[in-house]
Amino acid sequence: MLRLIKIFVFIAIIFSHLFSQQKVDFRTEEEQLKDPKIALKRSLIIPGAGQLYNDQKVKGYALMAGEVLALWSFNENRKKYNNYDDSYANSQEHYLRERNRFAWIAIGLYFYGVLDAVVEAHLDNFDEIVKESDPLNSDKEENE
């Protein structure tokens, strides 16, 4: 099970870099700006919902899946620890360690999702700000 989770996390990281999301938006500039408060509220309620609000579907669904997987693994190890039987392959302490580890993973994913959603909402118009403040771009406009 641990190997499966490591593989899932590795694949999620690779996919997030391989398939970076290009924003194509036909809304007006006022409609495009994302509100960080809305992103915060959504990501506090459901992990990954803030990313969906910020039009980052792959990252949002990956966070949702990771959170569900971590909570499911936490619950399975909790059950095995509480109802320990000598017929299990591992010791009771093993299930305690795994339970605690998955709890920390779930907590970490949750707070990462909240932080990422708020930062991405703040940086929604970052490309326009960079273009406006680029000294090389303003020199070209003056020459034309």
FENURMO-V621744 format. One record per backbone hydrogen bond with DSSP energy under -1.0 kcal/mol. CO is the residue of the C=O (numbers start at 1). NH is the residue of the N-H. Records with the same first field share a line. If there is no record, write none. Layout:
CO: NH, NH
This chain:
1: 5
2: 6
3: 7
4: 8
5: 9
6: 10
7: 11
8: 12
9: 13
10: 14
11: 15
12: 16
13: 17
14: 18
15: 19
28: 32
29: 33
35: 39
36: 40
37: 41
38: 42
39: 43
40: 44
41: 45
42: 46
46: 49
48: 52
49: 53
50: 54
51: 56
52: 55
56: 60
57: 61
58: 62
59: 63
60: 64
61: 65
62: 66
63: 67
64: 68
65: 69
66: 70
67: 71
68: 72
69: 73
70: 74
71: 75
72: 76
73: 77
74: 78
75: 79
76: 80
77: 81
78: 82
79: 83
85: 88
91: 95
92: 96
93: 97
94: 98
95: 99
96: 100
97: 101
98: 102
99: 103
100: 104
101: 105
102: 106
103: 107
104: 108
105: 109
106: 110
107: 111
108: 112
109: 113
110: 114
111: 115
112: 116
113: 117
114: 118
115: 119
116: 120
117: 121
118: 122
119: 123
121: 124
123: 126
125: 129
126: 130
127: 131
128: 132
129: 133
134: 138
135: 139
136: 140
137: 141
138: 142
139: 143
140: 144
